[in-house]
Amino acid sequence: MTWFLGLGIAGVVLLVLSLVLDGVLEGLFDGVGALDGLFDGLLSLPVIAGFVSMLGFGGAIVLGTTDLGAGPATAVGAVAGGGAAWLTWKLTRALMRDQTAVAPRGDDLVGSAGTVVTAIPVDGYGEVLLQLAGQPTKFSAKSAIAVARGAEVWVADILSPTSVEVRAVDR
């Protein structure tokens, strides 16, 4: 049983090392054509760690709870390790394919409504508060007509990353 517990603990240590040394093993074999990409899939460090730990702990559980010998305990541990490795592989593939939302761009503001926080003089600049990706963001704003503080405006054009052209909302 000591061997099985040792394998289980070694698998957990290997998993911790895979988290701490993320990508180091993969980087060791860069440029070796036959091994290129091998450690990104079924032989990645987390998959190997899952297999080894479940092999050890599964075998230890079988030995501790039944009268079966080391052979059947190894077989059960190998099946459990294979299942853990497969689940780890599927989970890491799903996490690696996960995409974040596209970052908002200035063009996304065209047509959005905002509020004037600093009055905009004729052909001059003031400030407007707009919602960008759900967050209130202050932009400098230019308008062809004077717009008073507190007025609702629509973004007509993007002048720069921090500056917009606005039109007052008719009420």
C-alpha positions in Angstrom: 0.0 0.0 0.0 3.0 2.3 0.6 3.8 2.3 -3.1 0.3 3.2 -4.1 0.2 6.1 -1.5 3.6 7.2 -2.8 2.3 7.3 -6.3 -0.8 9.3 -5.2 1.3 11.8 -3.4 3.7 12.1 -6.3 0.8 12.8 -8.6 -0.4 15.6 -6.4 3.1 17.0 -6.2 3.4 16.8 -9.9 0.1 18.7 -10.3 1.4 21.4 -8.0 4.6 21.6 -10.0 2.6 21.8 -13.2 0.7 24.8 -11.8 3.9 26.5 -10.5 6.1 25.8 -13.5 3.4 26.3 -16.1 4.7 25.7 -19.6 8.3 24.9 -18.5 8.1 21.2 -19.6 6.5 22.3 -22.9 9.3 24.8 -23.5 12.1 22.2 -22.8 11.2 20.4 -26.0 10.7 23.4 -28.4 12.4 22.7 -31.7 12.4 18.9 -31.3 10.2 18.1 -34.3 9.0 14.7 -33.1 8.0 16.0 -29.7 6.5 19.3 -31.0 3.0 19.7 -29.4 3.1 16.4 -27.6 3.1 17.9 -24.2 0.2 20.2 -25.0 -2.4 17.4 -25.2 -2.6 13.9 -23.7 0.9 14.0 -22.3 0.6 17.4 -20.6 1.8 17.7 -17.0 -1.7 18.0 -15.5 -3.0 14.9 -17.4 0.0 12.9 -16.3 -0.4 14.1 -12.7 -4.1 13.2 -12.7 -3.3 9.7 -14.0 -0.5 9.0 -11.5 -2.4 10.3 -8.5 -5.6 8.3 -9.3 -3.5 5.2 -10.0 -1.9 5.5 -6.6 -4.9 6.5 -4.5 -7.3 4.2 -6.4 -4.9 1.3 -5.8 -4.5 2.2 -2.1 -8.3 2.3 -1.7 -8.7 -1.2 -3.3 -5.9 -2.6 -1.2 -7.2 -1.1 2.0 -10.9 -2.0 1.6 -10.7 -5.4 -0.1 -8.8 -8.7 0.2 -7.6 -8.3 -3.5 -3.9 -8.3 -4.2 -1.6 -5.8 -5.8 -2.5 -6.9 -9.4 -6.2 -6.1 -9.2 -5.5 -3.0 -7.2 -3.2 -1.8 -9.9 -5.8 -2.6 -12.6 -8.5 -0.6 -10.7 -6.0 2.2 -10.1 -5.1 2.3 -13.8 -8.7 2.5 -14.9 -9.4 5.3 -12.3 -6.2 7.0 -13.5 -7.3 6.7 -17.1 -10.6 8.3 -16.3 -9.0 11.1 -14.3 -6.5 11.7 -17.2 -9.3 11.8 -19.7 -11.4 14.2 -17.6 -8.3 16.4 -17.1 -7.5 16.5 -20.8 -11.1 17.4 -21.7 -11.3 20.1 -19.0 -7.9 21.7 -20.1 -9.0 21.6 -23.7 -12.3 23.3 -22.9 -10.5 26.0 -20.8 -7.9 26.6 -23.5 -10.6 27.2 -26.2 -12.5 29.6 -23.9 -12.6 33.0 -25.5 -13.2 36.3 -23.9 -15.4 39.0 -25.3 -14.0 41.3 -27.9 -12.6 44.5 -26.3 -14.7 47.6 -27.0 -13.4 50.0 -29.6 -14.1 53.7 -30.0 -16.3 53.0 -33.0 -18.7 51.2 -30.7 -19.6 54.5 -29.1 -21.1 56.0 -32.3 -24.8 56.3 -31.8 -24.7 55.9 -28.0 -26.2 58.4 -25.6 -24.4 60.3 -23.0 -24.7 63.3 -20.7 -22.8 66.5 -20.8 -20.7 67.1 -17.6 -18.9 70.2 -18.7 -20.7 72.6 -21.0 -19.7 72.5 -24.7 -19.2 75.9 -26.3 -19.8 76.5 -30.1 -16.9 74.7 -32.0 -15.2 74.2 -28.6 -14.6 71.3 -26.3 -16.5 70.2 -23.2 -16.9 66.8 -21.5 -19.5 64.0 -21.8 -20.1 60.9 -19.7 -20.6 57.8 -21.9 -21.1 54.1 -21.1 -18.2 52.1 -22.5 -18.5 48.3 -21.9 -20.9 49.0 -19.1 -18.6 51.5 -17.3 -19.1 55.2 -17.2 -16.2 56.9 -19.1 -15.5 60.6 -19.5 -14.6 61.8 -23.0 -13.8 65.3 -24.3 -16.5 66.3 -26.7 -17.0 68.8 -29.5 -20.2 70.1 -31.0 -21.2 72.5 -33.8 -23.6 74.2 -31.4 -23.4 75.1 -27.7 -24.6 72.4 -25.4 -25.4 73.0 -21.8 -24.3 71.0 -18.8 -26.7 68.1 -18.1 -28.0 67.9 -21.6 -28.4 64.5 -23.3 -26.3 64.0 -26.4 -25.7 61.3 -29.0 -22.2 60.4 -30.3 -21.9 61.3 -34.0 -18.3 60.6 -34.6 -15.0 59.6 -33.0 -12.3 62.3 -33.2 -9.6 60.5 -31.2 -9.4 57.8 -28.6 -10.4 60.3 -26.0 -12.5 62.7 -27.9 -15.9 62.5 -29.6 -18.2 64.7 -31.7 -21.7 64.9 -30.3 -25.2 66.2 -31.3 -27.8 67.4 -28.8 -30.9 65.2 -28.5 -34.0 67.1 -29.6 -36.8 67.1 -27.0 
